Amino acid sequence: MRCLLDVNVWIALLDATHSFADRANEWFTRERPAFATCPIIENGVVRIMSGTGYSPLARQSIGSLTLMLAAA
């Protein structure tokens, strides 16, 4: 069975300053789930994490977010 991770989970996994980053990464490391993604989820992650309203300390460029998602 595959997990379709929500945008919020991806953001917590990719942003070390996120309030649930530790919890999400511990779960992901412990469970090692088979996961899937889709263009809608990926677009949501990129749209939120590259936006000017996102934390200036954790904001990423579109290119770097695309590479992070591809690496995952």
C-alpha positions as CSV (number, residue, x, y, z in Angstrom):
1,M,0.0,0.0,0.0
2,R,1.2,3.5,-0.8
3,C,0.7,6.7,1.1
4,L,-0.2,9.9,-0.7
5,L,1.4,12.4,1.5
6,D,-0.5,15.6,2.1
7,V,1.0,19.0,1.3
8,N,1.4,19.7,5.0
9,V,3.4,16.5,5.6
10,W,5.7,17.4,2.7
11,I,6.3,20.8,4.0
12,A,7.0,19.5,7.5
13,L,9.5,17.0,6.0
14,L,11.3,19.6,3.9
15,D,11.3,22.5,6.3
16,A,13.5,21.8,9.4
17,T,12.0,24.9,11.1
18,H,8.4,23.7,10.7
19,S,6.6,23.0,14.1
20,F,6.0,19.4,13.1
21,A,9.3,18.8,11.3
22,D,10.7,16.5,14.0
23,R,7.5,14.5,14.3
24,A,7.1,14.1,10.5
25,N,10.7,13.1,10.0
26,E,10.7,10.6,12.9
27,W,7.5,9.0,11.5
28,F,9.0,8.9,8.0
29,T,12.2,7.4,9.2
30,R,10.5,4.9,11.5
31,E,7.8,3.7,9.1
32,R,9.6,4.1,5.7
33,P,6.3,4.2,3.9
34,A,5.9,3.5,0.2
35,F,4.7,6.9,-0.9
36,A,3.3,8.6,-3.9
37,T,2.9,12.1,-5.0
38,C,1.1,13.9,-7.8
39,P,1.3,17.2,-9.6
40,I,-1.3,18.8,-7.4
41,I,0.6,18.0,-4.2
42,E,3.9,19.0,-5.7
43,N,2.4,22.3,-6.9
44,G,1.0,23.0,-3.5
45,V,4.4,22.5,-1.8
46,V,6.2,24.7,-4.3
47,R,3.5,27.4,-4.2
48,I,3.5,27.6,-0.4
49,M,7.2,27.2,0.3
50,S,8.4,29.6,-2.4
51,G,5.8,32.3,-1.6
52,T,6.6,35.6,0.0
53,G,4.2,34.9,2.8
54,Y,6.2,31.8,3.9
55,S,8.9,32.1,6.6
56,P,11.8,34.1,5.2
57,L,14.2,31.8,7.1
58,A,12.7,28.7,5.4
59,R,11.6,30.0,2.0
60,Q,13.1,28.2,-0.9
61,S,13.4,28.9,-4.6
62,I,11.2,27.0,-7.1
63,G,14.2,25.3,-8.5
64,S,15.5,24.1,-5.2
65,L,12.1,22.8,-4.1
66,T,11.7,21.0,-7.4
67,L,15.1,19.3,-6.8
68,M,14.1,18.3,-3.3
69,L,10.9,16.8,-4.4
70,A,12.6,14.9,-7.2
71,A,15.2,13.6,-4.8
72,A,12.5,12.3,-2.5
